[in-house]
């Protein structure tokens, strides 16, 4: 009798006893048990292990990442389409872009401790790969793709709702989850303006405690300033100020009151 693959993980060099434990623990955290464990393994397999295990390039999680990205876009779009029947296309697009942004996906990956289950090379593990934002983002998308292939759209939707959409109001209200630079750039392009210019206004403090002040200019006009411990942070805050001055992407636009409830 041939047992279905759903009841065991394959015995391969990369799937050690510790790896099997971490994969089973992840299944418990996400509330989904894979029928075909190979989908789960592929979703969590980083390309750094390919050469060591003599695996082909397509056996990393990159293909599932591609699929999961599309599934995420569709399910998140449908969620807000139904939730806000009077919201126009532009607002829906902005809202979806915030929820499926890299920072938002990394936050969701951390909430389910996805890094603990990643299948990485020893070098990547020692280099901090389990906490690397780009790896977590890709693995979260790949996990969505794996659940979709293994269980269909229903389980994929349930996972996305629990891992990503249950706290979407909190995400919208947190600056770190919103790519204001992209939002301001899209606004400039839509109005045929020049690309946003980020001008360093001030740099103070010793090397170990620098402070930067950046000004955002659109068509030569200042729309906001931001301050931070890095130029990137200061630019993000300047873009946030500019978005507020331009009336872009605020909580009121999505029908929320100050407590985060729907109006």
N, C-alpha and C positions, 0 to 999 in steps of 0.2 A: 504493500500500500504506500502510495506517495503522499506524504503529508503536505498540506497547503503551506506556502511560504510564510503565511501570516503568523504562524506559531513560533517562528525562530528567526534568529539573525544568522546569516551565513558565516561559516568559519573560514575567514581569510586573514592574512597577516595584519591588515589594518583594523580588523574587528576583534580586538582583544576583549578579555573579560571586563576590564574597566570601561571600555567603549560601549559594550553591550549594556552595562549598568547605566551609563549616562544617557543612552538612547531610550531605554525603558523609562527612566526618570523624566525625560522630556515628554514622552507620550502621556505620562500622568499629568504633567504640568499643563499641557495644552488640551487635555481631555479628548485626545484622538489616538486610536490604536491602528497602526498601519496594517492592512491586509498583506501588502507586498512590502517587506522591509527594505527591499532594494531601492524603492523610491525615496525612502527616508535617508538611507545611507548616501545616495547620490546628492540629495539636497544639502547635506551637511559636509560633503567632501570638497575641501578646498583644493585648488589646482596645485598647491605646493606638495601634495602627496603623490602626484601622478608619476613622476619619474622614478621615485623610490619604489613604488608598487608596480612598475611597468604597466601603467594604465594609459589608455589613449586620451587625447585632449577632451573628447566629448564626454568622458566619464566623470568630469568634475561637475560642480553644480551650476555651471554657467548656462547650460541649455535650460535647466529648470528655472533659473533666475529670469531668463527671457520670458518664459511662459507665465511665471508667477507675477511678473510686472504687468502683463496684459490682464490677468485675472483680477489683480488688485484694482487696476483702473476701472474695470467694468463694474465690479461689485461695489466699490466706493461710489462711483458715479450713480449707480442704480439706487443706492441707499439714500443719497441726498436728493435725487430726482423725486423719490417717493415722499421723503420727509418734508421737502419744501416745494409744494406744487406751484407756488407763485413766483419762485425764484427764477430769474432770467439766466440765460446760458453763460454770460460772463461771470456772474456771481458763483454759479455752480462750478465753473472751471477753476476759479480761484480757490474755492473751498476744497475741492478735490486735490488741487496741487499742494495745499498745506498738509492735508492728511497723509498723502502718499510721498511727501518729501523725505529725503534721506534722513534728516534729523528725527522725524516722527517715526520712521521705521526702525531706526537704531534704538529709540526709546522703547518701542514695543518689543524688540528683540531682547533688550536688557530685562524687561519685566518678566519674560518667560525664561530668563537665564539661558538663552540660546547659545551663548559662547561656551558654556560648559559642555555642550554636546558636539561641538564642531570637530571635524576630523581634519587635523592639520599635520604638517610635517613637524618634526621635533624643532627644527630651526625656527619655523614660524611660531610655534608655541612659545619658545623661549623669547622671541622678539615681541611678545605681547599680542599675538594675532587674535586671541580669544576676546580681546576688548577693542580691537581695531574697528573703527566705525564702518569703513568701507566693506570689510568682511562680514560684519553683522548685518548690514543692510542687504548685501547680496544673498546671504544665507536665509534671511527672513523671506525675501521674494521667492527663493528656491523652495523653501518649505511650503509656501502657499501653492506653488506649482505642483509639488509632490502630493499634497493633500488632494488637490483637484484631480490629478490623474488616478490616484488610489481610490478615492471615495466619491468623486463627482462634485458638481457645483454646490450641492447642499452642505456637506461638511466643510468645504472651502469657505463658504459664506459664513457658517457658524464660527469658524476659527477667526476669520477677519473681524467679525463683529465683536468677539470677546477680546481679541488681542489688540485691536486697533480702533474700533469705532465706539466702544462703550464710553470712552472718555474724550470724545472728539471735541467737546466744548472746552475742556481744559487745554487741549492742544492749540486750538484757535487763539486762546487768550495768552499763550506764552510766546514771547518774542523769539526764544531760541528755537522754536519749532517752525517759525515762519521765515522763509527766504525773502526778506524784504528787497534785497538787491535785485532778485529776478522780477519781483512784482513791479518795482520802479522801472526796470529796463523794459518790461513788456508795455507799460504805460507809455513810455517815451516812444517806443517803436510804433505803437498804435496811433500816436498823434504825429508821427513823422518828425519827431524831435531828434536832436543830436543825442548820442549815447551819454548816459550819466557820467559826470566827471567827479572823481573823489580826490579832493585836494587836502594834503596834509597841512593843517593850520598851525599845530603846535606839537612839540615833542619834549617832554620833561622827565626828570628823574634819573637815577642811576641805572646802569645796565640791567640790574636784577629786578628793578621795579619801575620800568618805563610806563609813561602815560602818553597816549596819543589822542589828539583832537583832529577829527576829519570833517570836512565840509562837503556836502553833496551839491553839485551844480547841474542844472538842466538848462540848456541853451544860455549858459552864462549867468543864470540867476540862482542864488542860493535857496535851497528848499529845506535844509536841515543840517544840524551838526550832531556829531556823536563822539563820545569819549570812551576809551577802553585801554586795557593793558597790552593790546596788540592792535596793529593797523586793521586787521580783519574784523575784530570786534568793534572798533570805532566806526568802520565803514558800515557794518550791519546796523549799528545804532543810528547812524546818520540816515541810512535808508529807511529805517523805521520812522524817524522823525519826518522825513520827506513824504512817506506814505500817509502819515497822519495829516500833514499839511495839504496833501493832494486829495484827501478823502478816500484813500484806497484801503481795502481790507481791514475794516474795523468790526468789532463784535456786533454793533448795531446793524451792519449790513446783512448779517446772517440771522436777524430776528431774535437776538438774545438780549435779556436785560442784565443788570449788573451782577446778578447772582448766577448767571450762566444758564438760566432757564429760557425756554422758548416763550416768546411773547404771544 
